[in-house]
Amino acid sequence: MSDAANDREPLRLLPMDAAWLNLESPQNPLTITVLMRVSGLTLSELRAFIQRYWLPWERFRMRPVQRSCGWCWEWDRKFDLANHLFQVPEAMDEVRLQQWVSARLNQPLRQDRPRWGFWLVPNAERGTALLFRIHHCYGDGMSLLDVFDSICTRSPGEHPQSYGNKERYTARRWPKVMQACREAFSAGLQGGKVPRGEGTVGPGPASASTDDIPEHQAGGFEKSLMTSLRAINEMTGMVTEPEDTPSHLKRPLLGRRHCRWSGPVPVRSFLTLARRSGCSINDVLLSCVAAAMRDAMGVSGSALKQSVVHAAVPVDIRRALPEALRPVRHMPGNYFGTIFVPMPVDGGFALERLWRIKHETRRLKRSWQPLMGWGLSGLASLLPASLRQPISDLFFRKASAVVSNVPGTREPRYLAGHQITEQMFWVPQAGEIGLGVSIVSYAGNVQFGVVADEAIVPDPDRFLARCVRELDELGDALL
């Protein structure tokens, strides 16, 4: 296909990417925010790094625009890196840096240019700080981590071996993606299998009744029927899951969010507790968040024992997708589903909270809830605005917080020859969710981050301290 043809043909966003544009409001910019410590990095080095290694991804030279056919990627014909790269000369101690990052986090990104930006703070306490913000429609945390892993090297003198990607390939996959979704949905309703063909997700012919099925294939039909019944059961469970109990975590939002981050905690502390308790590191992390949410609810006594509180936890579904729907390697995009984990806020002891978290996460990760959530978010982006709201409410009224755990590299990475000593991120919260908790592992350490509406968590430092203190309580309980 010629460049001229590509210029005329709209590069449509996939439904799961467009969903984040439809959910956004001026008071709640749905951006991913990343903070890194890169001591010694200069503005000229960062500029050269972005030009050489970041901009080869064509998506980052484009902006999302809404047309009659939906959301499309449009080239920024007047692209200028000066609109996306800024230096902040102000000297900042840790408190001032937290205030400054919070202020940036509340600001929407410009809509007349690609929605991302870098801010370099060379005079920050404890070393140069690099803030990066990007709209969620460009990709989820895992895909952006993949981008940075490919351009941030393992040694200061090394150069990235592979980077960049063309956007046209993803655009041409649109018909295949939609066809695969339609056939999968149709097969689920019929209790049959998806026809084999280009862009399809199943191996055999669909069947509408047992009359046409040979006796030796009856077992296959019964399996398909059970699959359909399970899908109905899973969907019913999502719809009928009770909404969270009213608490401080569900108060009306003010639209002003502030963020904080903890100091690094050695990952071996979590690993030791996980081994002793027979749980995963993720279970330990979630139980720490559950303890902090329990304290932040403002509920006590019998009301606390009857409380229902969920955390919306993103789950990477790339490996679970049919081949036609899997993303291209190093191509940004949104490929995660959501599970709603009941948080054991009524549990009075650290060990009880941990084991209950283990039980719930195992059950939910074996369910189809992540795939269904991913599909529903894409479906909602294709509907008129009046019909999107009920689907949005299905998700966002059933959780009081978003908790995201992103595993970084075990070894330190280098950006433009300078070591990244710390990295932290914050995820956006759509709908009326006012609390987001981020957990990052990097170079042998774990850090907690929190972003919260001022009405929900007035003191985020206290919330973070409670997360870390739960780790000590678990250690005492497992001695």
N, C-alpha and C positions, 0 to 999 in steps of 0.2 A: 504494500500500500504506500503510495507516494506521500510526501510531506504535505503537498497541497490538499490531498484527499483527507489527511488527518486533520488539517486545519478546518476543513468544512464539517467534518463529522464530530458531533459532540462527544466528549469523553465523560460518560456518565459515572457518577459515584455509585459504588455498590450499595445496596440498601442498608447494610449494617454500618457503613461509614456515614451515609446521609442521615441516619437516625439521630446522630449527635447534633446536627444542625437544626433539626426540627424540635429538639428538646430544649434548646438554648433560649435564654431570656436575657435582656440587658442587665438584670440584677444578678444573674448567675451564669457568667461565662464558663463554658464547658471546656476548659483548657487543662492540659497536663503541665505541671510545673516541676522542674528539676533544678536542684541546687548542687553544684560540685565545688570542691576545693581543689584548685589547680595552682599551687604556689609558683610564682615566677612567670606566669603566662602574661604576655603583653598583647596589646590590641592589634598590632601589626601581625603577630604570629597567629592570633585567632582569626583575623581576616583572611590570611593566606590559607589556613586550615579549612575554613568554611568554603572558600572558593574552589579549592582543589578536591575536597573529599565529601562535603555535604551537598553541594549544589548538583553533582552528577545524578542525584535522584530527581527525575523530572517533576515528580509531584511537588517538591519543595519550591519549584519556580511557578507553581500554579496556585490559583485561589478558587474556592468553591463559589459558584454563582447559581442562582435559581432561575430556571427557564421553564417553558411550557411542558417540557418532557421530564422535568425534575431537576435535581441538583447535578451540576456538571462541573468538571475541572476546566478552567480557562487559563490560558497562558497569560502571565503578566508581561505584556509587551514592553513595558517601561521598567522592568525589574532593576532595582538598585539596591545593592547590599547595605548601603547607608541607612535604608529604611528598616533594617532588621538587625543591625549590630550597633550597640551603644556602649559607651564607657561612662561609668559613674565615678567621678574622682573623689567624692566625699569619703572621709575617714569614718569607718563604722566599727563600733564595738559589737559584741554579740547581740545585745538588746536592740541596738539601733538597726542591725542587719535583719533581725526578726521582724521589726516594724516595717522596714522597707520592703521585704519580700511579701509581707501580708498586703501592703498597699498595691504592689504589682499584681498580685493574685486576684484582686478584686476588679481590675481594669480589663474590659473587653479588648481583644485584639482588633486592629483595623480591618474592615471588611473590603476595602478597595485594593488590597494587596495580599499576597500569601500570608496566612495566619500563623506566623511563628516569629520568634525573636530571641536574640542573645544579649545579655547585659553583663558586662565585665566590671567587677568591683575590685580594683587592684589594692585598695587601702583598707580592706576588711581585716579585722582582728583574726589572728590565727591563719592568715594567708589569703591569697587572692581567691575571691568567690566568683563563680560563673553561674548565672541564672539563665535557664532556658525555658521558654514557654511555647506551647504549640497546641492548636485546637485538636480536640479528640477525633475529629473527622479524618485527620491524616493517618491515624493509627493508634493502636492500644499500647500499653506499657511494654508488652513483650516484643512487639514488632519494632518499637523505637529502641528498645534495649539491643535488639539484633543489629539495628543500624549502627548504634554507637560501638557495639562490640567489634564490628567489622572495620571501623575507622580509628578506633583507639587501640594502640598496639601494646604488646607485652613487654617491650623494652624501649628506652628513649630513642635509640638510633634506628629502630625498625620502621618500615613504611607499610601502610595497609596494602594487602595483596589483592583484595576484591572489594569493590564499592560501586554504588550507583545502580540505577535501574530505570528502564523506560516505562512510561505510563500507558502506552498504547496497548500493550499486551493485556493488561487488566481490563481496559475498556472493551477489547474484543471478546473477553470472557463473559460479558454481561448476558448474552443470549443463552450460553451454556448454563450459567448459574441459575437463571430464571427457569429454564427448562428442567434442570435437575430438581429444583425446589418444587415445581408443580408435580413432577412425576412421583417424588417421594411422598408428597402430601396425598396424592391420588391413591398411591399404593397403600398407604396407611388406612385410608377410609375403606378400601375394598378388601383389606386383609390379604392382599396378594403381593407380588413382587414387581419391581420396576423393570420395564423393557430394557434390554441391552441395546446400547447404541452410543453414539458420540455425545458426551455430556451427561449421560444418565448415571444413576447411582446403584443400579441393581442388576442381577445376573440373569433373570429369567422372565417369562411372559406373565402378565397379570391375569388373574382368574377371578371371576365374579361369583361363581357358584360351585358347589361340590359335584354337580351333575356332570360337568365336563372334565373332571379330574380322574385320571386312571387310578386304580387302587394302590399302585406302588408309590403314587405321589401324595396320598392322603396325609402322610405324616408331615410333608412340607406345608400343606395347606393348614393343618392344625397349628403348626409352628407360627405361620404367618398370622393366623387368627389370634393366637395368644399374644403375638407382638402388638397387634392392633389394640387388643384389650388392655395391654399394659400401657400403651400410649395414652389411651383414654383415661386410665387410672392416674397416670402421672399428671396429665393436664388437669384433671379434677382436683388432685391434691394441691396443685399450684393455686387454682382459683379459690379453693375453700380454706386455704391456710389462714388462720385468724390474723387480724391486724394487730399491730403492737399496742400494748397498754399505754394510755395517756401518761406522760411523765415529762420531766424537763427536756428529755431528748426529742419530744414531739411538739414542743411549743412553736407558735408561729414564728417564722424567720424574719429577721431584721434586714437581711440582704447585705450585711457587712461580715466578712469572714476574716479570721486571723489564723495564722499558722505558727507552729512551733516544731522543734525537733529535739530529740534526746541526744545525749552523748553516745558514743559507740560502746556496745556491750559485746564481749568476745562470743563468737558463735559457739565455741566449745561449751559455754555455760548452758546453752539451750540443748546442745547435743547430749550432754551428760544427763540432763533431766529427761530427755526423750528416751534414752536407753534405759534408765532406771525405771521409768513408768510404763514402758512398752508402748509409747505413743510416738507420733511424728513430731519433728520440730515445728511444723505448722500448727499442730494441736497445742503445743506449748505457747506459741505466739498468740493464738486466738484466745486461749484461757487468760493470758495477761490482759488482753483487750476487754474480755468479759468482766474481769474484776474492776477495771476502770469505768466501764459503762454502768455497772451496778452502783458505784459510788456517785456517778453523775446523774442518775435518774431522779434523785430527790424523793425516793419512795422508801418506806420502811415498814416493819411489822408485817401484819397479815397481808397488806396490799402488795408488799414486795414478793411474798411467797406465791401470790396468784398472778404475778406479772408475766406478760408475754413480750419478749423482745427478740428481734431478729437482726442479724447483720447480713447485708448483701455482699457476698464474696465472689469476685470474678474468678472464673476457671478457664484456663486455656483449653480450647477444644480442637486445635489444629490437627492433632493426630486422629481424632475421632471422626473427622469429616470425610465424606466420600471423596474420591480422587478428583472429581470434577469441581469440587468446591474448595480444595485446599489452596492456600496462597502460594504464589511463586516465591522461591527463596530470596530473602533480602527485600521483599516487596512490602512496604508498610500497609497496614489495614487493621480492621477490628475483627478479631477472631476469638472472642471469648463469650462464654455463657455465664449466667449468674445463678448461684445457689443461695437460698435464704436459710442461714444457719441459726436455729434457735439458741440464743445465748443463755447460759445457765445463771442468770442474775439472781435467782432465788437460792443458789447454792451457797451455803454458809462457810465452806472450807475450800481451800485452794485445790486440793487433790480431787474433791468431788467435781469441781468445775472442770478440771482437766479431763477426767474420764468421761464426763457427759459430752464435752466437746468432741472427744475421740469418736464416741458412738454416733453422733449426729453427722460429722463430716464423712465418716465411712459410708453411712447410709445414703447421703445425698450425692456423693461422688459416684456411687454405683447407679444412681438414678439417671433418667434422661433429662432432668431439669436443666442442666447447662445447655444442651443442644436445643431444647425447646425455647429457652430464654433467648438464645442467639437468633433463632428463626423468627420469634415473635417480634423482636426489636427491628429486624429487617422488614417484616410484614407491615409493622406500624408506620414505617417511613414511606410506604407506598400508598397509604390511605389518606383521604382528606383530613384536614386538621380536626374537624368535628368528631371524627371516628378514632383519631389517634389517642385522645384523652383517656377513654376507658382502658385501653391497653397500657398506657403509661401509669394509670392509677393502680393497675393490677400489680405492677412491680414496686412502685415507690411508696405505696401506702403500707406495704408489708415489711418495712425495714426502718430501723432508727439510725443506722450507720452503714457506710460502705467501708469494708476492710479489705485492703489489697496487699498481697505479699508478692514482691518481685525479687527473685533470686538473681543477684549479680554475679560477677566472676569471682572465683576464689583467690585469684592473684591480682595484684594492683595493675591498673592500666595507665597508659600514657596518652595525653592529648597534646599534639604538636610538640612532642618531646618532653613534656612536663608531667610529673606523676599526679594522678587523681588520688588524693588522700582520703576524701570522703565523697559520698554521693547520696542525696536524699531526694525524694519526690513526693508530690501530693496529687491525689486524683480528684476530679470534680465529682459533685453529687447532684444528680438530676432530681427533678421534682421537688418535694418538700423535705428531703433528707438534708439535715443540717450538720452532719458529723462525718468526717472521713478520716480513717486511720490507715497510714501507710507503713509497711514493714519492709526494710531493705537490708539484704545481706550483701556485703562487699568486702573483699580482701580480708576475710577472717573475722569481720565484725557485723553486728546487727544494730540498726538504728530504727527507732519509732518516730513517726511524724504524725502530726494531727493538724487538720484544717477544720475549723468549726465556725458556724454562725455564732455571733456574739450572744444571741438569745439562748443557744443550746448549751454551750460550754464557755462560760465567762472567763474561766481560768484554765487554759490549755496546759500550762506548766504543771498544774496539779494533776491533771489527767495523765500526762506522760509519766510523772513520778509514780503514780499508782500502777501503771503498766510495769515499770521496772521493779517496784516493790513486790509485785506478785511473783516475780521470778525468785526472789529470796524466800518467800513463803513456801513456794513449791520445793525449793532446795531443802528447807528445814523439815518439810513433811516427808521427804523421801530419804532422809538420813537413816 
